[in-house]
Amino acid sequence: MRSLTILSILAAFLLLLPQNTTAQESTDPIHTIQIGTFMQTDLSQFASLQDIGYLYTNALGNNLFQVFMGGYRSTADAERALSAVRTRGFLDAFVTRLPTDRGQEVAVIQLSLKTAGRPIDWENYTQAGPLYTILDNNYVKIVTGVYGNEAAAVAQLPQMKKMGYHDAFVKMINSALLHEVSLPSATPSPASSSVAFKSGTENVPTSYDAPQGAIDPGMYRAAAETTTV
């Protein structure tokens, strides 16, 4: 009986301890930085951000597009990157969340892991098929897919290894964390541009976002946003 009393007291004590219920931490990189919403313009104007993180775009139509940076597991990580972004003159940038509640688990094959902020030679990966990125703090995960299920991805894995992607492996991921990669022959993207960055706020394009505004989740596509590189 005494043992039961002690256990009851211990259980009650544990319930009184503060619980970590914050949504700021996640095992997935659900936070991103919205640089702004812009009229179609020269993407080299975003080259000053390339050493901070990987940039991707979401076309809205009517010659408007949104520019985002990175994927972060905590708001603290995202806020640190945001501070650096604002020192480059993009004062309307803010942290937001990817709509993982509207995504679904899909199968992909990860081909490579790169450091964010460094140029990527995308031609090395085009033979694999449709390409996507998963942005995870300081890293860019290059993946191909999407496959109908995990078994279908596993069946394709040997072919990927024959192509030279020896470290490739299958993983399941929320589709909202995938950013589609398109490869036009013309304009380089800010993520892979070789233009050296200049400090200061000159040549910073005008954003249509209000400072600390909120993104409309409906602007996201269910599977991915488009990255132009």
C-alpha positions in Angstrom: 0.0 0.0 0.0 2.8 2.4 0.9 4.5 1.7 -2.5 1.3 2.6 -4.3 1.0 5.8 -2.4 4.6 6.8 -3.3 3.9 6.0 -6.9 0.7 8.1 -6.9 2.6 11.1 -5.4 5.4 10.7 -8.0 2.9 10.6 -10.9 1.1 13.7 -9.6 4.5 15.5 -9.3 5.4 14.6 -12.9 2.1 16.0 -14.1 2.9 19.3 -12.5 6.2 19.6 -14.4 6.1 22.1 -17.3 5.5 20.3 -20.6 7.2 21.3 -23.8 4.1 22.0 -25.9 5.6 24.7 -28.1 5.2 24.3 -31.8 8.5 26.0 -32.4 10.5 22.8 -32.4 10.0 20.1 -35.0 11.8 17.1 -36.3 10.9 18.4 -39.8 12.1 21.7 -41.3 8.6 23.3 -41.3 9.7 26.9 -40.9 10.8 29.1 -43.9 11.5 32.7 -44.6 9.3 34.6 -47.0 11.6 37.2 -48.6 8.7 38.9 -50.3 6.3 39.0 -53.2 7.7 40.7 -56.3 6.9 41.6 -59.9 8.9 39.5 -62.4 12.3 40.9 -62.3 16.0 40.1 -62.7 16.7 37.3 -60.2 20.3 38.4 -59.8 18.8 41.1 -57.5 18.6 38.3 -54.9 22.2 37.2 -55.4 23.2 39.1 -52.2 21.3 36.4 -50.2 22.9 33.3 -51.8 25.5 32.9 -49.0 22.8 32.9 -46.3 20.6 30.1 -47.6 18.9 28.3 -50.5 16.2 30.4 -52.3 13.2 29.1 -54.1 10.2 30.7 -55.8 6.4 30.2 -56.0 4.8 31.7 -59.1 1.4 33.3 -58.3 0.4 34.4 -61.9 -0.1 37.9 -63.2 3.7 38.3 -63.3 4.0 38.0 -59.6 6.2 35.5 -57.7 7.1 34.8 -54.1 10.7 34.3 -53.0 11.4 32.1 -50.0 14.6 31.0 -48.2 15.5 27.8 -46.5 13.7 25.3 -44.3 14.4 25.4 -40.5 13.4 23.1 -37.7 12.9 25.8 -35.1 11.8 29.4 -35.2 15.0 30.4 -33.5 17.1 29.0 -36.4 14.8 30.8 -38.9 15.0 34.1 -37.0 18.8 34.0 -37.1 18.7 33.6 -40.8 16.0 36.3 -41.0 18.3 38.8 -39.2 21.0 38.3 -41.9 18.4 38.6 -44.7 17.3 42.0 -43.3 20.8 43.3 -43.1 20.9 42.8 -46.9 18.0 45.2 -47.4 15.0 42.9 -47.5 13.3 44.5 -44.6 9.8 43.0 -45.3 11.0 39.4 -45.0 9.4 37.3 -42.2 9.3 33.8 -40.9 6.3 31.6 -41.8 5.4 27.9 -41.8 5.0 25.4 -44.6 1.5 23.9 -44.8 2.4 20.4 -43.6 -1.1 19.9 -42.4 -2.3 20.0 -46.0 0.6 17.7 -47.3 0.7 14.0 -47.5 3.4 11.4 -46.9 5.1 10.5 -50.2 8.0 8.4 -51.3 11.2 9.9 -52.8 14.8 8.9 -53.4 17.4 11.1 -51.9 20.4 11.5 -54.3 22.7 13.9 -52.5 23.2 16.2 -49.6 24.6 19.7 -50.2 25.5 22.7 -48.0 23.0 25.5 -48.4 24.4 28.7 -49.8 26.8 27.0 -52.2 26.3 26.5 -56.0 24.8 23.2 -57.1 25.6 21.6 -60.4 22.1 20.5 -61.3 23.2 18.9 -64.6 24.7 16.1 -62.5 21.2 15.1 -61.4 18.9 15.6 -64.4 19.2 12.0 -65.6 17.5 10.8 -62.4 14.1 12.3 -63.3 12.0 15.1 -61.7 14.0 16.8 -59.0 13.0 18.3 -55.7 14.8 19.8 -52.8 14.2 19.4 -49.1 15.7 22.3 -47.2 16.9 21.3 -43.7 18.6 24.1 -41.8 22.1 24.4 -43.4 21.6 21.6 -45.9 19.9 21.0 -49.2 18.7 17.5 -49.8 18.3 16.7 -53.5 15.6 14.1 -54.2 13.8 12.6 -57.1 10.3 11.2 -57.4 7.5 11.4 -56.4 6.7 7.6 -56.4 3.3 6.1 -55.9 4.4 4.3 -52.7 7.5 3.2 -50.8 7.7 -0.1 -52.7 7.8 1.6 -56.0 10.7 3.8 -54.8 12.6 0.8 -53.5 12.2 -0.8 -56.9 13.9 2.2 -58.6 16.7 2.5 -56.1 19.1 0.0 -57.9 18.7 2.0 -61.2 19.6 5.2 -59.4 22.8 3.5 -58.0 23.7 2.3 -61.5 23.5 6.0 -62.6 26.2 6.8 -60.1 24.2 7.9 -57.1 25.8 5.4 -54.9 24.6 7.0 -51.6 21.0 7.2 -52.8 18.3 5.9 -50.4 14.5 5.9 -50.1 12.7 8.1 -47.7 9.1 9.1 -46.8 8.5 12.9 -46.6 5.6 15.3 -46.2 4.9 16.7 -49.7 4.7 20.2 -48.3 8.5 20.0 -47.6 9.3 19.3 -51.3 10.3 22.2 -53.6 10.2 21.3 -57.3 13.3 22.2 -59.3 13.0 23.5 -62.9 16.0 24.0 -65.1 15.5 26.7 -67.7 18.5 27.4 -70.0 18.3 31.1 -69.4 18.1 32.9 -66.1 20.2 31.6 -63.2 18.6 31.4 -59.9 19.8 33.3 -56.8 20.5 30.0 -55.2 23.1 29.0 -57.8 24.1 32.4 -59.3 27.8 33.1 -59.3 27.3 36.8 -58.9 29.3 38.1 -55.9 27.1 39.7 -53.3 27.4 43.4 -52.4 26.5 44.7 -48.9 24.0 47.4 -48.5 20.5 47.9 -49.8 21.1 49.0 -53.4 19.2 47.2 -56.1 16.9 45.6 -53.6 13.5 45.0 -55.4 10.3 46.2 -54.0 8.2 43.7 -52.2 4.4 43.7 -52.1 4.3 42.2 -48.6 3.6 44.3 -45.5 6.3 44.0 -42.8 5.6 41.0 -40.6 2.7 40.0 -42.8 1.1 36.6 -43.0 1.3 34.3 -46.0 -1.9 32.9 -47.4 -1.5 29.1 -47.2 -3.7 28.8 -50.2 -0.9 30.2 -52.3 1.1 27.0 -51.8 0.7 24.0 -54.1 0.0 20.7 -52.4 3.1 19.0 -53.7 5.7 21.7 -54.1 6.7 25.2 -55.0 8.9 25.7 -58.1 12.5 26.5 -57.7 14.1 28.1 -60.7 17.8 27.4 -61.0 
